[in-house]
């Protein structure tokens, strides 16, 4: 019987744009056949790329809701 050993392998977590090692990465896929699609990005790089998308494409992302603008006539009470 073979002696089974467990080999631990470290997964590298590098941002595809800034090339820095990160704790968390997000997968970017906007379905627009962009050269930026299909890679993992850190939060700051992800938001830079996301902000370059047109409003129509931004609306397809779940975290991007319709933004409401506070007008100056809003009654704000201090309790």
C-alpha positions in Angstrom: 0.0 0.0 0.0 1.3 3.4 -0.9 2.1 6.0 1.8 -0.3 8.9 1.1 1.0 12.3 2.1 -0.9 15.6 2.0 0.8 18.4 0.1 -0.4 21.9 1.0 -0.5 24.2 -2.0 -0.7 27.9 -1.6 -3.1 29.7 -3.9 -1.8 33.1 -5.1 -4.2 35.9 -4.8 -2.9 38.6 -7.2 -5.0 41.3 -8.8 -4.9 41.1 -12.6 -4.5 44.9 -13.0 -2.3 46.2 -10.2 -0.4 42.9 -9.7 -0.4 43.1 -5.9 -1.2 40.3 -3.6 -4.6 40.8 -2.0 -6.7 39.1 0.7 -10.0 39.4 -1.3 -10.6 39.4 -5.1 -13.7 39.9 -7.1 -14.4 38.3 -10.5 -15.3 40.9 -13.2 -17.5 39.8 -16.0 -19.7 42.4 -17.7 -20.8 40.3 -20.7 -19.5 43.0 -23.1 -16.6 41.1 -24.6 -14.1 43.6 -23.1 -10.5 42.7 -22.7 -11.0 43.4 -19.0 -13.6 40.7 -18.6 -12.9 37.3 -17.0 -10.2 38.3 -14.5 -9.9 38.7 -10.7 -9.5 42.3 -9.4 -9.0 43.8 -6.0 -11.7 46.2 -4.7 -10.1 49.4 -5.9 -9.3 48.1 -9.4 -12.7 46.5 -9.7 -14.4 49.8 -8.9 -12.2 51.7 -11.4 -13.2 49.3 -14.1 -16.8 49.3 -13.1 -17.1 53.1 -13.1 -15.9 53.1 -16.8 -19.0 51.0 -17.8 -22.1 52.7 -19.3 -25.1 53.1 -17.0 -27.0 50.4 -18.9 -24.3 47.8 -18.1 -23.9 49.0 -14.5 -27.6 48.3 -14.0 -27.0 44.6 -14.7 -24.9 44.2 -11.5 -26.8 43.2 -8.4 -25.1 45.6 -6.0 -25.7 48.6 -8.2 -29.2 49.9 -7.5 -30.9 53.1 -8.7 -29.4 56.0 -6.9 -31.6 58.6 -5.4 -30.5 62.2 -5.0 -31.2 64.0 -1.7 -32.7 67.3 -2.4 -32.4 70.3 0.0 -36.1 70.3 0.8 -35.9 67.0 2.8 -37.0 67.5 6.3 -34.2 66.4 8.7 -35.1 66.3 12.3 -32.6 66.2 15.1 -33.9 64.2 18.0 
